[in-house]
Amino acid sequence: MASAYLFFTSLIACSIFLTTFSSAAAENGRFGVSRIEAQKVTLSVYYETLCPFCATFIVKNLAQIFDNNLITILNLRLVPWGKASINSSKNSTVCQHGPDECRLNSVEACAINVLHDVNKYFAFIYCIEFLAIEGRQKEWQTCFSSLGLPSKPILDCYKSGNGTKIEQKYANETMHLNPPLKFLPWLVLNNQPIGNDYKNFAAYVCKAYKGTDKGIRQRSHKHFNLRLVPYGNAHIQEPDNTIVCQHGPDECYLNSIQACAINSWPDVKQHFKLIHCVENQTIEGKQSKEEGWKSCCQKLGMNQKPIQDCYDSGLERKLILQYANETNHLVPHHTYVPWVVVNNQPLYDDYQNFVSYVCKAYKGSPKPEVCGSLLPKINSAGNADSNGQASTRVKRSRNN
């Protein structure tokens, strides 16, 4: 497909709604804060600091709740204990990945306890986990300067032993989970474990959220127009103008199906749901040619006939040729996929930070709240960028 590595993760399935939730709620007095708080969904993340799966989940998946404001409807709880244990005979803690993990579990527990603000302590935890992924966890104290956070309160908590006391509480909570955790990270949503589907946590959050503020939902398309163009690195082969796709005939077929979905349901809220489902199947290795998209239609309660009619009639080829023409005439020309363009300006390797560019380009007033609370990202040196925020630059292969 045009984006074999889809930069939209599962949580974007409800982002069109969520991105505008915060700006509506920010209109002081329009909605009661207590009512919004009461409607929030509680998500508890049980993890340990040097667990590779945990670090990757926090940095690549969980962090995006700040990028598109899923945090607005969440009570996020981070519980850094995981599969550690208490050695009662020595009155000490034993961690799965050694003493460094025990130390960082306590440090992160102190950050949660001292900083209180989820935006601040999550940014700090994100920084540490980012360093852990790169094998540089011993440099964790650089996160204070990178994020402009005071070091003294957290270090005092850790050195005084308060971190250990907090950890004991986390240990008790983790060991009394029902059902008990089986692996890490272990996500529990409103007291119900998500299990193996934890990367798809946003879909569960959206399903569990019972908010009914129609005024919020009606603001969905106020801030940006999302266009999906399923063509990518395909090309047209002479002399019979055959469309050849980078990943074979199945990709060409599914490009056409997605083009038909966009044409059949111009409302982005409709066609995005189907495209998200199909791409998620690809990520999970469950994608099958025809059965896959039809199962998505069935799952989403969408009528598959308009798509099938579009494909059978040959309209799909006309749509793909239009996308081919648009893609081939990009200036500058795309050099890899996904290729993200905001107001005619390509984002290049920084496409995963697309929210920042959307916020910068949006000239309306007031701006969505998400634009004022973007999570600081950490670059490969663990430092903030020139505007005081840090940012991760993800390099992708040019032939994706």
C-alpha positions as CSV (number, residue, x, y, z in Angstrom):
1,M,0.0,0.0,0.0
2,A,1.0,3.6,-0.3
3,S,2.1,3.5,3.3
4,A,3.3,0.1,4.3
5,Y,4.6,1.8,7.4
6,L,1.5,3.8,8.3
7,F,2.3,6.7,10.5
8,F,-1.2,6.8,11.8
9,T,-1.3,4.5,14.8
10,S,-4.4,3.0,16.3
11,L,-5.2,6.0,18.4
12,I,-5.7,8.2,15.3
13,A,-8.9,6.2,14.7
14,C,-10.6,8.7,17.1
15,S,-8.3,11.6,16.7
16,I,-10.5,13.7,14.5
17,F,-12.9,13.9,17.4
18,L,-10.2,14.1,20.1
19,T,-8.1,16.9,18.5
20,T,-11.0,19.3,18.8
21,F,-12.2,18.1,22.2
22,S,-9.7,20.1,24.1
23,S,-10.3,23.4,22.2
24,A,-14.0,23.2,22.9
25,A,-13.5,22.3,26.5
26,A,-11.0,25.1,26.9
27,E,-13.8,27.6,26.3
28,N,-14.1,28.5,29.9
29,G,-17.5,28.0,31.4
30,R,-19.0,26.2,28.3
31,F,-18.7,22.8,29.9
32,G,-18.4,22.1,33.6
33,V,-15.0,20.8,34.5
34,S,-16.4,18.4,37.0
35,R,-18.6,16.8,34.4
36,I,-15.7,16.3,32.0
37,E,-13.6,14.9,34.8
38,A,-16.4,12.5,35.7
39,Q,-16.5,11.2,32.1
40,K,-12.8,10.5,31.8
41,V,-11.6,7.0,31.2
42,T,-8.9,5.6,33.6
43,L,-5.9,3.9,31.9
44,S,-3.3,2.2,34.1
45,V,0.0,1.2,32.6
46,Y,2.0,-1.3,34.5
47,Y,5.6,-1.5,33.3
48,E,9.2,-1.6,34.3
49,T,11.8,1.0,33.2
50,L,14.3,-1.2,31.3
51,C,11.8,-3.6,29.7
52,P,12.3,-3.1,25.9
53,F,8.7,-3.6,25.0
54,C,7.6,-1.1,27.7
55,A,10.1,1.6,26.6
56,T,9.0,1.2,23.0
57,F,5.3,1.3,23.9
58,I,5.8,4.5,26.0
59,V,7.9,6.3,23.4
60,K,6.2,5.2,20.2
61,N,2.6,4.6,21.2
62,L,1.6,6.1,24.5
63,A,3.3,9.4,23.8
64,Q,0.8,10.1,21.0
65,I,-2.0,10.7,23.5
66,F,-0.5,14.1,24.0
67,D,0.0,14.8,20.3
68,N,-3.6,14.4,19.4
69,N,-5.0,15.2,22.9
70,L,-6.4,11.8,23.9
71,I,-5.1,12.8,27.3
72,T,-8.1,15.1,27.5
73,I,-10.4,12.2,28.2
74,L,-8.0,10.1,30.1
75,N,-6.9,9.7,33.7
76,L,-3.4,8.2,32.9
77,R,-1.8,6.2,35.7
78,L,1.8,5.0,35.3
79,V,2.9,2.2,37.6
80,P,6.7,1.5,37.4
81,W,7.1,-1.8,39.1
82,G,6.4,-4.6,36.6
83,K,7.9,-8.0,37.5
84,A,10.1,-6.8,40.3
85,S,10.0,-8.6,43.6
86,I,10.8,-8.0,47.2
87,N,13.5,-10.1,49.0
88,S,12.0,-10.1,52.5
89,S,15.1,-11.7,54.1
90,K,17.3,-8.9,52.8
91,N,14.6,-6.2,52.8
92,S,15.6,-5.3,49.2
93,T,14.0,-5.1,45.8
94,V,15.0,-7.4,43.0
95,C,14.3,-6.2,39.4
96,Q,14.1,-8.2,36.3
97,H,16.7,-6.1,34.5
98,G,19.1,-5.5,37.4
99,P,19.9,-2.7,39.9
100,D,19.7,0.1,37.2
101,E,16.1,-0.8,36.6
102,C,15.3,-0.7,40.4
103,R,16.9,2.7,40.5
104,L,15.0,4.1,37.5
105,N,11.7,2.6,38.8
106,S,12.2,4.6,41.9
107,V,13.2,7.7,40.1
108,E,10.2,7.6,37.8
109,A,7.9,6.9,40.9
110,C,9.4,10.0,42.5
111,A,8.7,12.1,39.3
112,I,5.1,11.0,39.4
113,N,4.8,11.8,43.1
114,V,6.6,15.1,43.0
115,L,5.6,16.7,39.7
116,H,1.9,15.9,39.8
117,D,1.3,17.4,36.4
118,V,0.9,14.5,33.9
119,N,2.4,16.6,31.1
120,K,5.6,17.1,33.1
121,Y,6.2,13.7,34.6
122,F,5.3,11.9,31.4
123,A,7.8,14.1,29.5
124,F,10.4,13.1,32.1
125,I,9.6,9.4,31.9
126,Y,9.4,9.6,28.1
127,C,13.0,11.0,28.1
128,I,14.3,8.2,30.3
129,E,12.6,5.5,28.2
130,F,13.9,7.1,25.0
131,L,17.4,6.9,26.4
132,A,16.8,3.3,27.5
133,I,15.9,2.3,24.0
134,E,19.3,3.7,22.8
135,G,21.1,1.9,25.7
136,R,22.0,5.2,27.3
137,Q,19.8,4.9,30.5
138,K,22.8,5.9,32.7
139,E,22.5,9.4,31.2
140,W,19.0,9.8,32.7
141,Q,19.9,12.9,34.6
142,T,20.4,14.8,31.3
143,C,16.6,14.7,31.1
144,F,16.3,17.5,33.7
145,S,18.2,20.0,31.5
146,S,16.6,18.7,28.3
147,L,13.2,19.4,29.6
148,G,13.9,22.4,31.8
149,L,12.7,20.5,34.9
150,P,14.1,21.1,38.4
151,S,16.2,18.2,39.5
152,K,16.2,18.8,43.3
153,P,12.7,17.6,44.2
154,I,13.0,14.3,42.3
155,L,16.5,13.6,43.5
156,D,15.6,14.5,47.1
157,C,12.7,12.1,46.9
158,Y,14.9,9.3,45.6
159,K,17.8,9.9,48.0
160,S,15.6,10.1,51.0
161,G,14.1,6.7,50.3
162,N,10.6,8.0,49.5
163,G,10.9,6.5,46.1
164,T,11.3,3.1,47.7
165,K,8.2,3.6,49.8
166,I,6.2,4.6,46.7
167,E,7.5,1.6,45.0
168,Q,6.2,-0.6,47.8
169,K,2.7,0.7,47.2
170,Y,3.1,0.0,43.5
171,A,4.3,-3.5,44.3
172,N,1.2,-4.1,46.4
173,E,-1.1,-2.8,43.7
174,T,0.6,-4.8,40.9
175,M,0.7,-8.0,42.9
176,H,-3.0,-7.8,43.7
177,L,-4.2,-7.2,40.1
178,N,-7.1,-9.4,39.2
179,P,-6.5,-11.1,36.8
180,P,-2.8,-10.9,37.5
181,L,-0.5,-9.4,34.8
182,K,0.9,-11.9,32.4
183,F,3.4,-9.8,30.5
184,L,4.6,-6.2,30.2
185,P,3.5,-3.6,29.5
186,W,0.1,-4.5,31.1
187,L,-2.7,-2.1,30.4
188,V,-5.9,-1.9,32.4
189,L,-8.7,0.3,31.2
190,N,-11.5,1.0,33.7
191,N,-10.4,-2.1,35.7
192,Q,-10.4,-4.3,32.6
193,P,-7.1,-5.6,31.2
194,I,-6.6,-5.0,27.4
195,G,-4.2,-8.0,27.1
196,N,-2.3,-8.7,23.9
197,D,-4.1,-5.8,22.1
198,Y,-2.5,-3.1,24.2
199,K,-1.0,-1.3,21.2
200,N,-4.6,-0.7,20.1
201,F,-5.4,0.9,23.4
202,A,-6.9,4.0,21.8
203,A,-9.7,2.1,20.3
204,Y,-10.7,0.8,23.7
205,V,-10.4,4.3,25.2
206,C,-12.7,5.7,22.5
207,K,-15.2,2.8,23.1
208,A,-15.2,3.3,26.8
209,Y,-15.6,7.1,26.8
210,K,-19.2,7.9,27.4
211,G,-19.1,11.7,26.9
212,T,-22.1,13.1,25.2
213,D,-21.2,16.7,24.4
214,K,-22.6,17.2,20.9
215,G,-21.0,20.6,20.7
216,I,-17.6,19.0,20.9
217,R,-18.3,16.4,18.3
218,Q,-19.6,18.9,15.8
219,R,-16.3,20.8,15.7
220,S,-14.5,17.8,14.2
221,H,-13.3,19.2,10.9
222,K,-12.7,22.8,12.0
223,H,-8.9,22.8,12.1
224,F,-7.6,20.8,9.2
225,N,-8.5,18.9,6.0
226,L,-7.1,15.4,6.0
227,R,-6.4,13.9,2.5
228,L,-5.2,10.4,2.0
229,V,-3.6,9.5,-1.4
230,P,-3.0,5.7,-1.9
231,Y,-0.4,5.5,-4.6
232,G,3.0,6.0,-3.2
233,N,5.9,4.3,-5.0
234,A,3.8,2.7,-7.7
235,H,4.5,3.4,-11.3
236,I,2.9,3.1,-14.8
237,Q,4.6,0.7,-17.1
238,E,4.6,1.0,-20.9
239,P,3.4,0.1,-23.4
240,D,0.0,-1.0,-22.0
241,N,-0.1,1.5,-19.0
242,T,-0.1,-1.3,-16.5
243,I,0.1,0.0,-12.9
244,V,2.9,-1.7,-11.0
245,C,3.1,-1.5,-7.2
246,Q,6.2,-1.7,-5.1
247,H,4.9,-4.5,-2.9
248,G,3.1,-6.5,-5.7
249,P,-0.4,-7.1,-7.0
250,D,-2.0,-7.2,-3.6
251,E,-0.9,-3.7,-2.9
252,C,-2.3,-2.5,-6.2
253,Y,-5.6,-4.1,-5.3
254,L,-5.8,-2.6,-1.9
255,N,-4.7,0.8,-3.2
256,S,-7.7,0.6,-5.5
257,I,-10.0,-0.5,-2.7
258,Q,-8.9,2.4,-0.5
259,A,-9.3,4.8,-3.4
260,C,-12.9,3.5,-3.9
261,A,-13.6,3.9,-0.2
262,I,-12.4,7.6,-0.3
263,N,-14.6,8.1,-3.4
264,S,-17.6,6.3,-2.0
265,W,-17.5,8.0,1.4
266,P,-16.0,11.5,0.9
267,D,-16.5,12.2,4.6
268,V,-13.1,11.6,6.1
269,K,-14.6,10.2,9.3
270,Q,-16.1,7.4,7.2
271,H,-13.3,6.4,4.8
272,F,-10.6,6.8,7.4
273,K,-12.2,4.1,9.6
274,L,-12.0,1.5,6.9
275,I,-8.4,2.5,5.8
276,H,-7.3,2.4,9.4
277,C,-8.7,-1.1,9.8
278,V,-7.1,-2.4,6.6
279,E,-3.7,-0.8,7.5
280,N,-3.9,-2.2,11.0
281,Q,-4.3,-5.7,9.5
282,T,-1.1,-5.1,7.5
283,I,0.8,-4.0,10.6
284,E,-0.3,-7.1,12.5
285,G,0.5,-9.4,9.5
286,K,-3.1,-10.4,9.2
287,Q,-3.8,-8.6,5.9
288,S,-5.5,-10.8,3.2
289,K,-6.5,-9.5,-0.2
290,E,-10.3,-9.5,-0.5
291,E,-11.4,-11.1,2.8
292,G,-9.5,-8.4,4.8
293,W,-11.2,-5.3,3.7
294,K,-14.6,-7.0,3.6
295,S,-14.1,-8.2,7.2
296,C,-13.3,-4.5,8.1
297,C,-16.6,-3.4,6.5
298,Q,-18.4,-6.0,8.5
299,K,-16.7,-5.1,11.7
300,L,-17.4,-1.4,11.2
301,G,-21.0,-1.9,10.0
302,M,-20.2,-0.4,6.6
303,N,-21.9,-1.4,3.3
304,Q,-19.2,-3.0,1.1
305,K,-21.4,-2.7,-2.1
306,P,-20.3,0.9,-3.1
307,I,-16.6,-0.2,-2.9
308,Q,-17.2,-3.4,-4.8
309,D,-19.2,-1.6,-7.5
310,C,-16.5,1.0,-7.8
311,Y,-13.9,-1.7,-8.3
312,D,-15.9,-3.8,-10.7
313,S,-16.9,-0.9,-12.9
314,G,-13.3,0.2,-13.5
315,L,-13.7,3.5,-11.7
316,E,-10.9,2.4,-9.4
317,R,-8.4,2.6,-12.3
318,K,-9.5,6.2,-13.1
319,L,-9.1,7.2,-9.4
320,I,-5.7,5.6,-9.1
321,L,-4.5,7.3,-12.3
322,Q,-5.6,10.6,-10.8
323,Y,-3.6,9.9,-7.7
324,A,-0.7,8.8,-9.9
325,N,-0.8,12.1,-11.7
326,E,-1.0,14.1,-8.4
327,T,1.8,12.1,-6.8
328,N,4.1,12.3,-9.8
329,H,3.7,16.1,-10.0
330,L,4.6,16.8,-6.4
331,V,7.1,19.6,-6.1
332,P,9.5,18.6,-4.7
333,H,9.0,15.1,-5.8
334,H,8.4,12.5,-3.1
335,T,11.4,10.3,-2.3
336,Y,9.9,7.8,0.1
337,V,6.6,7.0,1.8
338,P,4.7,8.0,3.8
339,W,5.2,11.5,2.3
340,V,3.3,14.1,4.3
341,V,2.6,17.5,3.0
342,V,1.1,20.4,5.1
343,N,-0.2,23.3,3.0
344,N,1.9,22.2,0.0
345,Q,5.1,21.9,2.2
346,P,6.6,18.4,2.6
347,L,7.7,17.4,6.1
348,Y,10.4,15.0,4.9
349,D,11.8,12.8,7.7
350,D,10.0,14.7,10.4
351,Y,6.6,13.5,9.3
352,Q,5.8,11.8,12.6
353,N,5.8,15.3,14.2
354,F,3.1,16.4,11.8
355,V,0.9,17.7,14.6
356,S,3.4,20.5,15.3
357,Y,3.4,21.6,11.7
358,V,-0.4,21.6,11.5
359,C,-0.5,23.8,14.6
360,K,2.1,26.1,13.2
361,A,0.3,26.4,9.9
362,Y,-3.2,26.9,11.5
363,K,-3.9,30.7,11.6
364,G,-7.3,30.5,13.3
365,S,-8.0,31.8,16.8
366,P,-8.1,30.3,19.3
367,K,-5.8,27.4,18.4
368,P,-6.7,23.9,19.6
369,E,-5.4,23.3,23.1
370,V,-3.2,20.5,21.7
371,C,-1.1,23.1,20.0
372,G,-0.1,24.6,23.3
373,S,0.7,21.4,25.1
374,L,2.7,19.3,22.6
375,L,4.8,16.7,24.4
376,P,8.5,17.6,24.2
377,K,10.4,15.1,22.1
378,I,14.0,14.1,22.7
379,N,16.6,14.0,19.9
380,S,19.3,11.4,19.6
381,A,21.6,13.5,21.8
382,G,18.9,13.8,24.5
383,N,18.8,17.6,24.1
384,A,16.0,20.1,23.4
385,D,15.8,21.7,19.9
386,S,16.3,25.3,19.2
387,N,12.8,26.4,20.3
388,G,13.1,24.8,23.7
389,Q,11.3,21.6,22.8
390,A,13.1,18.4,22.1
391,S,12.3,16.3,19.2
392,T,12.8,12.8,17.9
393,R,14.0,12.6,14.3
394,V,13.0,9.2,13.0
395,K,14.9,8.1,9.9
396,R,13.1,5.8,7.6
397,S,14.4,3.7,4.7
398,R,14.0,5.6,1.5
399,N,12.4,2.6,-0.3
400,N,9.5,1.9,2.2
